[in-house]
Amino acid sequence: MLRSQIRRMTTPEQRAKILDILKSLKKIFPKIDRFAEFTPPYRLHLGCGNIKLEGFCNVDALATIAVDVIDDIRELRRFPNNSVSEIYACHVLEHFGHDEVQPILKRWFEILEPGGILRISVPDIDRIVTIYKENLTHFHTKGHSPWIGLIYGGQSTPYDFHKTGYNACWLSYLLEQCGYADCQEYPHEPHFVPGAVDASQAKEPFGVFFSLNMMARKPF
Ligand SMILES: C[S@@+](CC[C@H](N)C(=O)[O-])C[C@H]1O[C@@H](n2cnc3c(N)ncnc32)[C@H](O)[C@@H]1O
């Protein structure tokens, strides 16, 4: 229908010109959806932002330089149940509302295979409070924000707002409620992907780690 309308409205020369433009656009913006290049068991890096992890299918809602698959990580409908061996979500879970978090953790549980590993890194409210108290002079200096970026998100896109917060006690409780086992914190360094650098290891501006890095497993 659209094709025949375009045919009626354009000359062959105009159509050839449009095709040329489309071809050059394809070169500038190569196809982002590389889902077909991945096979199960998938290793998913959810909410990758600009960080591409080798060996992972990097997923984000936005077309970033790192993304392999653009998808809403609340749904992930193209990944069948029990098809994923590993999920990594770094500084992402805090971007969802209180009511969304458990359905998301349950959806990730469904797609994980038995024995599959979930790793989550989030801003740690316990660590933030401690660092905040120890650096009160900094936060009480005119012009210094009370760490609003870390607490409320960068707010650079509609996907960049923080809606909830965690400490180890609360996150492990939520994970267990969704069926996960063996919840435990894992070290900030070295990164579990050799050479990777992301928010899970960040310790600036005070030289102290502020992330909660937690892993859990879907039981066999
Ligand atoms: C703070 S960034 C973290 C980026 C990266 N993981 C890191 O550690 O630097 C959060 C990312 O989650 C993505 N995101 C937020 N909500 C999402 C959703 N519903 N589906 C897919 N990605 C989402 C954002 O687009 C953003 O790239």
Ligand as a Chemical Component Dictionary entry (heavy atoms), coordinates in Angstrom:
data_LIG
# 
_chem_comp.id                   LIG 
_chem_comp.type                 NON-POLYMER 
_chem_comp.pdbx_formal_charge   0 
_chem_comp.three_letter_code    LIG 
# 
loop_
_chem_comp_atom.comp_id 
_chem_comp_atom.atom_id 
_chem_comp_atom.alt_atom_id 
_chem_comp_atom.type_symbol 
_chem_comp_atom.charge 
_chem_comp_atom.model_Cartn_x 
_chem_comp_atom.model_Cartn_y 
_chem_comp_atom.model_Cartn_z 
_chem_comp_atom.pdbx_ordinal 
LIG C1  C1  C 0  23.081 4.775  35.151 1  
LIG S1  S1  S 1  23.040 3.983  33.592 2  
LIG C2  C2  C 0  24.172 2.626  33.891 3  
LIG C3  C3  C 0  25.008 2.305  32.700 4  
LIG C4  C4  C 0  26.076 1.248  32.926 5  
LIG N1  N1  N 0  25.504 0.001  33.352 6  
LIG C5  C5  C 0  27.132 1.710  33.899 7  
LIG O1  O1  O 0  27.396 1.028  34.882 8  
LIG O2  O2  O -1 27.727 2.777  33.677 9  
LIG C6  C6  C 0  21.447 3.180  33.554 10 
LIG C7  C7  C 0  21.126 2.600  32.192 11 
LIG O3  O3  O 0  19.913 1.855  32.284 12 
LIG C8  C8  C 0  19.149 2.085  31.113 13 
LIG N2  N2  N 0  17.730 1.815  31.380 14 
LIG C9  C9  C 0  16.917 2.416  32.285 15 
LIG N3  N3  N 0  15.672 1.924  32.215 16 
LIG C10 C10 C 0  15.690 0.970  31.240 17 
LIG C11 C11 C 0  14.701 0.102  30.690 18 
LIG N4  N4  N 0  13.433 0.099  31.141 19 
LIG N5  N5  N 0  15.068 -0.757 29.707 20 
LIG C12 C12 C 0  16.343 -0.757 29.244 21 
LIG N6  N6  N 0  17.326 0.041  29.722 22 
LIG C13 C13 C 0  17.000 0.907  30.705 23 
LIG C14 C14 C 0  19.416 3.553  30.782 24 
LIG O4  O4  O 0  19.140 3.868  29.443 25 
LIG C15 C15 C 0  20.912 3.663  31.125 26 
LIG O5  O5  O 0  21.735 3.399  30.020 27 
# 
loop_
_chem_comp_bond.comp_id 
_chem_comp_bond.atom_id_1 
_chem_comp_bond.atom_id_2 
_chem_comp_bond.value_order 
_chem_comp_bond.pdbx_ordinal 
LIG C1  S1  SING 1  
LIG S1  C2  SING 2  
LIG S1  C6  SING 3  
LIG C2  C3  SING 4  
LIG C3  C4  SING 5  
LIG C4  N1  SING 6  
LIG C4  C5  SING 7  
LIG C5  O1  DOUB 8  
LIG C5  O2  SING 9  
LIG C6  C7  SING 10 
LIG C7  O3  SING 11 
LIG C7  C15 SING 12 
LIG O3  C8  SING 13 
LIG C8  N2  SING 14 
LIG C8  C14 SING 15 
LIG N2  C9  SING 16 
LIG N2  C13 SING 17 
LIG C9  N3  DOUB 18 
LIG N3  C10 SING 19 
LIG C10 C11 SING 20 
LIG C10 C13 DOUB 21 
LIG C11 N4  SING 22 
LIG C11 N5  DOUB 23 
LIG N5  C12 SING 24 
LIG C12 N6  DOUB 25 
LIG N6  C13 SING 26 
LIG C14 O4  SING 27 
LIG C14 C15 SING 28 
LIG C15 O5  SING 29 
# 
